[in-house]
């Protein structure tokens, strides 16, 4: 298990766990980052990640991405 920040671009991963405070977990779950979902990193721009989760492209900062474990 590793944080999403270490994921290879273009490869799909299953989300194993979402960490952080209750507010952070709720926010990430509202965006579609839930255990069992597939996620892939599309690009890494200036520390921000653009990811594909549940057929949506979402930009998240490195701090939030480090709380998503794949």
N, C-alpha and C positions, 0 to 999 in steps of 0.2 A: 504494500500500500504506500502511495506517495501523494504529495500535494499536486494539484492540477498544474502548478507553475513549472513542474519538472516533466510534464507530458510532452511527447513528440508531436509536432505539427502534423495534421492530416490523419492521425491514428485515432480510432475510436476506443474509448475506455468506459467501463461501467463505474458509476459513482458508488463508492462503498460507504462513505460517511460524510456528513456535513458538520463541521465544528463551529465554534464561536459562541457568542452570547445568544440568548434566546431571540433577541431582536435580529441579530445577524442571520441566524438559522431561518427564521420566519421570512426574512427578505429574500434569501437565496432560494428557499422552497417556493415562494411566490413567483420567482423567475423561472422555475422548472428544475432546479438542482435538487433532486430528491434521490435517495438511495435506490439503486436498481436502474436508473435512467442512463442512457448512453450520452456521452459528451465527447466532443473532439475540438482541439484547438485549431483555429483557422489561421490566425496570425498573432504575433507578439510585437506590438508597436509601443515603443517608449515605456515599457513596463506594464502596459495595459494589454489584456488578452481579448481577442475576439474569438468567441467559442460558438459552436453549434450544439444546441440542446433542445430536444423535442421539436425539431424542424424549425427552430428560430435561431437567428444570429444575435448574440448578446455581447456587449462590451463590458468587461469587468476589470477593476484594478487588481494589481498584484496582491494586495492585502486580502481581498475577498477570495481570489483564486487560491490562495494558500490555505484557506479553510475548507476547501473541497478536496476530499481524498478519493483517489481512483485506484 
